[in-house]
């Protein structure tokens, strides 16, 4: 376990981790790349509840572009995040930091605090990533994603709001043969 002697040291470490994570999530990484919704071969609706998702697993073809319609029917803020298990775990400290600094509350996102924190850190804390949607209760989001052509990597969808992943709010993408 790493111990930080100051909030600045913690913020710097998290910023470095987040920058690396964002580069992978916004580019062509092991979990795929941002998709063009107009090129999607199909649309999949994902409904987020407290504390599970429907469906609980999703089949995709290698190289397929999918438009996800994400709806939060729970009472808590949830995230729909497409990543490898390692990338999910790398992202969790940022999510905890968002809770610790008052950006994320159980039932809402404090957008003003996200703006303040962004200015202080020199890094966008609004949580805008191509592979992720942070959705408040009763709200919806869309996410277009192109899965990798090689089907030998483990890819999950998950909520990395603190405690949600560990409670089981995670599901596999079943990768079928490529298109």
JOFEN-V778974 format. One record per pair of residues at least 24 apart in sequence whose ideal C-beta (glycine too) atoms are under 7 Angstrom apart, sorted by the first residue. I is the first residue (numbers start at 0). J is the second residue. Records with the same first field share a line. If there is no record, write none. Layout:
BEGIN
I = J / J
END
This chain:
BEGIN
10 = 120
13 = 92 / 93 / 96
14 = 120 / 122
16 = 89 / 92
17 = 93 / 122
20 = 86 / 89 / 90
21 = 128
23 = 86
24 = 82 / 128 / 129 / 130 / 131
25 = 128 / 129
29 = 83 / 147 / 152
30 = 81 / 82 / 83 / 86 / 130 / 154
31 = 81 / 144 / 145 / 146 / 147
32 = 145
33 = 129 / 143 / 144
34 = 64 / 65 / 143 / 144 / 145
35 = 64 / 143
36 = 66 / 141 / 143
38 = 64
39 = 64 / 65 / 66 / 143
40 = 64 / 65
41 = 65
42 = 66 / 68
43 = 67
44 = 68 / 70
45 = 69 / 79
46 = 70 / 72
47 = 71 / 72 / 73 / 77 / 79 / 134 / 158
48 = 72 / 73
49 = 73 / 74 / 75
50 = 163 / 166 / 167 / 168
51 = 167 / 168
52 = 168 / 170
55 = 170
56 = 170 / 171 / 173
57 = 156 / 170 / 172 / 173
58 = 173 / 175
59 = 146 / 172 / 174 / 175
60 = 175 / 176 / 177 / 178
61 = 146 / 147 / 148 / 149 / 150 / 174 / 175 / 176 / 177 / 178
62 = 146 / 148 / 177 / 178
63 = 146 / 178
64 = 143 / 144 / 145
65 = 144
66 = 141 / 143
67 = 141 / 142 / 144
68 = 139 / 141
69 = 132 / 134 / 139 / 140 / 142
70 = 139
71 = 134 / 135 / 136 / 137 / 138
73 = 136
74 = 106 / 136
75 = 105 / 106 / 136
76 = 103 / 105 / 106 / 107 / 108 / 133 / 135 / 136 / 160
77 = 134 / 158 / 160 / 163
78 = 131 / 132 / 133 / 158 / 159 / 160
79 = 131 / 132 / 134 / 142 / 156
80 = 130 / 131 / 156 / 157 / 159
81 = 130 / 144 / 154 / 156
82 = 130 / 155
83 = 152 / 153 / 154
84 = 153 / 155
87 = 155 / 157 / 159 / 164
90 = 159
91 = 159
94 = 159 / 160 / 161
95 = 161
97 = 124
98 = 161
103 = 160
106 = 136
107 = 135
108 = 133 / 135
146 = 174
148 = 177
150 = 174 / 177
END
